[in-house]
Amino acid sequence: FGSGGVITWDWDFDDGDSASSKDPTHEFEKSGDYDVTLTVTDAGGKSTSVEKTVEVTPSLDGTWQGQIVDPNGNVVDLRLVLQHSATGGITGDAYMLVQRYSCSGISFNPISKTLRFELLELGIRLEGTMDASETRIEGDWYTLNNVQWWSWDVSLSG
């Protein structure tokens, strides 16, 4: 590049967002492939661009709030607080009736967007599917001996 070095950095994240700093941080709202473009300009007005495709997988990270239906047909508030690491590990807790329960054996398939975990203290397993907007999960819950009961439904809050 010419003398004087780079004086501007223009980032296009391919999701309607952009940045003009040298080292921006960016969080994609949804999974998918994004063609991220960086255009730099030097003091002489000379520009060059580079484009890279970034693959973003869906994440469960966050607080999900909704309801679960018990065997008697009663609707109970359900809150899931999940931590989904960049390496794919998932940990979390469920809150119902002001009690905290540890989520065990959490598995998530990012292709089918299916979630499965157990609340061992209650003797139940929850299975659900994330919707296309990646802000809602709904499914059914089962006793650990595979008797199906009722439904559950949570939405990403915040």
VOBA-1610 file (N, C-alpha, C; in pm, whole numbers, padded with zeros to 5 digits, always signed):
BEGIN
Phe+00084-00117+00000Phe+00000+00000+00000Phe+00088+00123+00000Gly+00032+00237-00033Gly+00110+00359-00042Gly+00159+00409+00093Ser+00237+00516+00086Ser+00292+00572+00209Ser+00180+00630+00295Gly+00203+00633+00424Gly+00102+00684+00516Gly+00017+00574+00576Gly+00020+00454+00520Gly-00053+00341+00575Gly-00204+00352+00560Val-00271+00255+00615Val-00417+00248+00609Val-00476+00356+00699Ile-00575+00428+00645Ile-00639+00531+00727Ile-00787+00503+00753Thr-00847+00415+00671Thr-00987+00379+00698Thr-01007+00229+00682Trp-01096+00176+00763Trp-01137+00037+00758Trp-01290+00036+00748Asp-01344-00028+00646Asp-01489-00035+00629Asp-01530-00182+00621Trp-01604-00225+00722Trp-01651-00363+00731Trp-01797-00373+00691Asp-01831-00474+00611Asp-01970-00506+00578Asp-01991-00650+00623Phe-02082-00670+00720Phe-02102-00803+00777Phe-02208-00886+00706Asp-02266-00834+00598Asp-02362-00908+00514Asp-02492-00939+00587Asp-02519-00864+00695Asp-02646-00884+00766Asp-02714-00749+00791Gly-02672-00647+00715Gly-02727-00513+00732Gly-02647-00428+00829Asp-02545-00484+00892Asp-02463-00410+00988Asp-02324-00387+00928Ser-02260-00281+00975Ser-02126-00248+00928Ser-02048-00184+01043Ala-01919-00163+01020Ala-01834-00099+01121Ala-01721-00027+01048Ser-01662+00071+01117Ser-01551+00145+01056Ser-01428+00150+01145Ser-01420+00059+01241Ser-01300+00055+01325Ser-01204-00052+01274Lys-01080-00045+01321Lys-00978-00140+01277Lys-01009-00283+01323Asp-01051-00299+01448Asp-01077-00431+01505Asp-01218-00436+01567Pro-01322-00439+01485Pro-01457-00437+01541Pro-01497-00573+01600Thr-01595-00570+01687Thr-01659-00694+01730Thr-01800-00692+01672His-01851-00810+01640His-01983-00819+01579His-02050-00949+01622Glu-02176-00940+01653Glu-02254-01059+01690Glu-02367-01075+01589Phe-02369-01190+01522Phe-02475-01219+01426Phe-02599-01265+01501Glu-02714-01218+01459Glu-02840-01250+01527Glu-02891-01390+01494Lys-02860-01440+01374Lys-02909-01570+01331Lys-02797-01651+01269Ser-02817-01781+01262Ser-02719-01867+01197Ser-02726-01849+01046Gly-02622-01896+00979Gly-02617-01889+00833Gly-02476-01860+00787Asp-02459-01850+00656Asp-02331-01813+00597Asp-02335-01665+00561Tyr-02234-01592+00604Tyr-02226-01448+00579Tyr-02096-01418+00506Asp-02106-01338+00398Asp-01989-01294+00323Asp-01943-01160+00381Val-01844-01165+00470Val-01794-01046+00538Val-01687-00982+00452Thr-01702-00851+00427Thr-01609-00778+00341Thr-01540-00668+00421Leu-01407-00661+00406Leu-01327-00552+00463Leu-01266-00473+00348Thr-01290-00344+00347Thr-01228-00254+00250Thr-01141-00156+00326Val-01014-00149+00291Val-00921-00055+00354Val-00877+00048+00251Thr-00851+00169+00301Thr-00807+00279+00214Thr-00683+00342+00277Asp-00584+00371+00192Asp-00462+00434+00244Asp-00470+00585+00231Ala-00366+00654+00280Ala-00363+00800+00281Ala-00368+00859+00140Gly-00326+00782+00041Gly-00328+00830-00098Gly-00462+00804-00167Gly-00558+00744-00097Gly-00690+00719-00156Gly-00702+00584-00225Lys-00597+00505-00219Lys-00599+00373-00282Lys-00673+00274-00190Ser-00766+00195-00249Ser-00847+00100-00171Ser-00829-00042-00222Thr-00849-00134-00131Thr-00851-00276-00166Thr-00949-00345-00071Ser-01007-00455-00120Ser-01107-00528-00041Ser-01075-00676-00036Val-01118-00738+00072Val-01108-00884+00088Val-01242-00931+00144Glu-01286-01048+00095Glu-01413-01104+00142Glu-01390-01246+00192Lys-01448-01277+00306Lys-01441-01412+00363Lys-01582-01455+00402Thr-01612-01582+00382Thr-01740-01636+00425Thr-01726-01687+00568Val-01818-01643+00653Val-01820-01681+00793Val-01945-01767+00815Glu-01925-01887+00870Glu-02038-01975+00900Glu-02075-01958+01047Val-02200-01920+01069Val-02251-01898+01205Val-02354-02007+01234Thr-02332-02082+01343Thr-02426-02187+01381Thr-02522-02133+01487Pro-02643-02192+01497Pro-02739-02143+01597Pro-02687-02163+01738Ser-02730-02076+01827Ser-02685-02081+01967Ser-02805-02082+02061Leu-02789-02154+02170Leu-02890-02156+02276Leu-02858-02058+02386Asp-02746-01988+02375Asp-02699-01900+02481Asp-02802-01794+02514Gly-02837-01783+02643Gly-02929-01679+02686Gly-03032-01730+02784Thr-03127-01643+02813Thr-03238-01676+02903Thr-03363-01695+02819Trp-03427-01810+02836Trp-03547-01848+02762Trp-03661-01856+02864Gln-03772-01791+02834Gln-03884-01789+02927Gln-04010-01837+02858Gly-04089-01915+02932Gly-04214-01965+02876Gly-04290-02045+02978Gln-04347-02158+02929Gln-04432-02237+03015Gln-04416-02385+02988Ile-04450-02463+03090Ile-04456-02608+03078Ile-04591-02650+03137Val-04652-02750+03076Val-04781-02799+03124Val-04757-02926+03203Asp-04811-02932+03327Asp-04790-03050+03410Asp-04894-03158+03379Pro-04880-03279+03435Pro-04973-03388+03403Pro-05120-03359+03437Asn-05144-03263+03525Asn-05281-03227+03560Asn-05337-03117+03471Gly-05259-03074+03372Gly-05303-02969+03283Gly-05275-02829+03334Asn-05205-02817+03446Asn-05170-02686+03500Asn-05053-02627+03422Val-05061-02498+03395Val-04954-02428+03325Val-04860-02367+03429Val-04731-02399+03417Val-04630-02353+03512Val-04525-02272+03436Asp-04484-02159+03494Asp-04377-02079+03432Asp-04249-02160+03427Leu-04176-02149+03317Leu-04049-02218+03296Leu-03948-02115+03246Arg-03832-02114+03310Arg-03722-02028+03265Arg-03599-02114+03251Leu-03535-02108+03135Leu-03410-02179+03110Leu-03299-02075+03097Val-03190-02095+03169Val-03072-02010+03156Val-02962-02100+03103Leu-02928-02080+02976Leu-02833-02169+02908Leu-02708-02094+02867Gln-02593-02160+02882Gln-02465-02107+02836Gln-02415-02201+02726His-02402-02147+02606His-02360-02225+02489His-02225-02170+02444Ser-02120-02246+02471Ser-01984-02198+02440Ser-01956-02204+02291Ala-01855-02130+02249Ala-01814-02129+02109Ala-01767-02266+02063Thr-01722-02350+02155Thr-01677-02484+02118Thr-01791-02586+02117Gly-01913-02540+02150Gly-02030-02628+02141Gly-02082-02681+02272Gly-02007-02669+02381Gly-02054-02719+02510Gly-02172-02637+02562Ile-02268-02704+02624Ile-02387-02636+02676Ile-02408-02676+02822Thr-02428-02576+02905Thr-02464-02597+03045Thr-02585-02509+03075Gly-02656-02543+03182Gly-02768-02457+03215Gly-02851-02505+03331Asp-02947-02420+03366Asp-03040-02447+03475Asp-03181-02415+03428Ala-03277-02486+03490Ala-03419-02460+03467Ala-03479-02411+03597Tyr-03572-02317+03587Tyr-03639-02263+03704Tyr-03789-02282+03686Met-03852-02351+03784Met-03996-02372+03786Met-04041-02363+03931Leu-04151-02293+03954Leu-04207-02282+04089Leu-04100-02238+04189Val-04024-02136+04153Val-03914-02077+04230Val-03804-02175+04269Gln-03800-02291+04208Gln-03694-02389+04233Gln-03598-02393+04114Arg-03470-02412+04144Arg-03368-02426+04039Arg-03335-02573+04023Tyr-03332-02618+03897Tyr-03297-02755+03864Tyr-03184-02753+03762Ser-03084-02836+03782Ser-02972-02844+03690Ser-03012-02922+03566Cys-02981-02867+03448Cys-03006-02937+03322Cys-02891-03035+03298Ser-02923-03160+03277Ser-02822-03264+03257Ser-02829-03320+03116Gly-02715-03365+03066Gly-02711-03432+02935Gly-02765-03346+02823Ile-02733-03218+02824Ile-02786-03127+02721Ile-02723-03159+02586Ser-02808-03180+02487Ser-02757-03198+02350Ser-02837-03108+02256Phe-02768-03057+02155Phe-02830-02968+02057Phe-02774-03002+01921Asn-02863-03026+01825Asn-02823-03052+01688Asn-02844-02922+01610Pro-02735-02853+01569Pro-02750-02724+01502Pro-02812-02733+01363Ile-02813-02852+01303Ile-02871-02866+01170Ile-03023-02879+01179Ser-03070-02972+01263Ser-03215-02989+01280Ser-03271-02894+01386Lys-03181-02826+01461Lys-03216-02732+01567Lys-03301-02798+01676Thr-03264-02922+01709Thr-03335-02994+01814Thr-03254-02995+01943Leu-03324-02978+02053Leu-03266-02970+02186Leu-03321-03083+02270Arg-03236-03139+02356Arg-03278-03244+02448Arg-03197-03231+02576Phe-03265-03240+02691Phe-03196-03239+02820Phe-03285-03301+02925Glu-03226-03332+03040Glu-03299-03395+03149Glu-03295-03308+03274Leu-03402-03314+03350Leu-03408-03256+03484Leu-03420-03375+03577Leu-03304-03427+03619Leu-03300-03551+03695Leu-03375-03543+03827Glu-03371-03425+03891Glu-03442-03411+04019Glu-03592-03431+04003Leu-03644-03404+03884Leu-03788-03421+03858Leu-03819-03550+03784Gly-03713-03618+03738Gly-03732-03743+03665Gly-03794-03723+03527Ile-03760-03610+03461Ile-03817-03584+03329Ile-03709-03547+03227Arg-03744-03564+03100Arg-03659-03527+02985Arg-03741-03433+02898Leu-03681-03324+02855Leu-03747-03230+02765Leu-03682-03239+02628Glu-03765-03242+02525Glu-03718-03243+02387Glu-03793-03135+02312Gly-03721-03058+02233Gly-03786-02950+02160Gly-03710-02911+02036Thr-03773-02824+01955Thr-03715-02778+01831Thr-03718-02625+01827Met-03606-02567+01786Met-03595-02422+01771Met-03663-02381+01642Asp-03738-02270+01644Asp-03807-02225+01524Asp-03710-02153+01429Ala-03760-02118+01310Ala-03676-02057+01207Ala-03618-01923+01250Ser-03688-01850+01337Ser-03637-01720+01383Ser-03529-01735+01489Glu-03511-01859+01540Glu-03412-01893+01643Glu-03437-01818+01773Thr-03565-01787+01800Thr-03601-01717+01923Thr-03706-01793+02003Arg-03743-01912+01959Arg-03845-01989+02030Arg-03813-02138+02019Ile-03836-02210+02129Ile-03821-02355+02131Ile-03949-02413+02188Glu-04004-02513+02121Glu-04122-02579+02175Glu-04108-02729+02155Gly-04171-02804+02245Gly-04162-02948+02236Gly-04246-03017+02342Asp-04210-03139+02372Asp-04280-03221+02470Asp-04183-03265+02577Trp-04238-03305+02691Trp-04155-03360+02796Trp-04204-03499+02830Tyr-04114-03581+02882Tyr-04137-03722+02906Tyr-04083-03760+03043Thr-04142-03860+03104Thr-04079-03917+03223Thr-03957-03993+03173Leu-03863-04020+03260Leu-03740-04087+03216Leu-03765-04230+03169Asn-03885-04286+03196Asn-03918-04419+03141Asn-04001-04406+03012Asn-03992-04287+02947Asn-04048-04260+02815Asn-04201-04248+02809Val-04267-04221+02919Val-04410-04191+02913Val-04422-04043+02876Gln-04491-04015+02764Gln-04506-03877+02721Gln-04613-03807+02803Trp-04583-03682+02840Trp-04681-03604+02912Trp-04725-03487+02828Trp-04687-03371+02862Trp-04742-03252+02800Trp-04634-03171+02729Ser-04673-03050+02694Ser-04584-02966+02612Ser-04510-02863+02696Trp-04409-02805+02633Trp-04338-02691+02688Trp-04302-02598+02574Asp-04281-02470+02607Asp-04260-02369+02505Asp-04188-02251+02571Val-04073-02210+02516Val-03998-02096+02569Val-03954-02005+02455Ser-03938-01877+02485Ser-03887-01780+02390Ser-03767-01709+02449Leu-03673-01674+02363Leu-03553-01603+02404Leu-03592-01464+02452Ser-03550-01427+02571Ser-03585-01296+02624Ser-03468-01200+02607Gly-03502-01073+02601Gly-03399-00970+02592Gly-03371-00939+02452
//
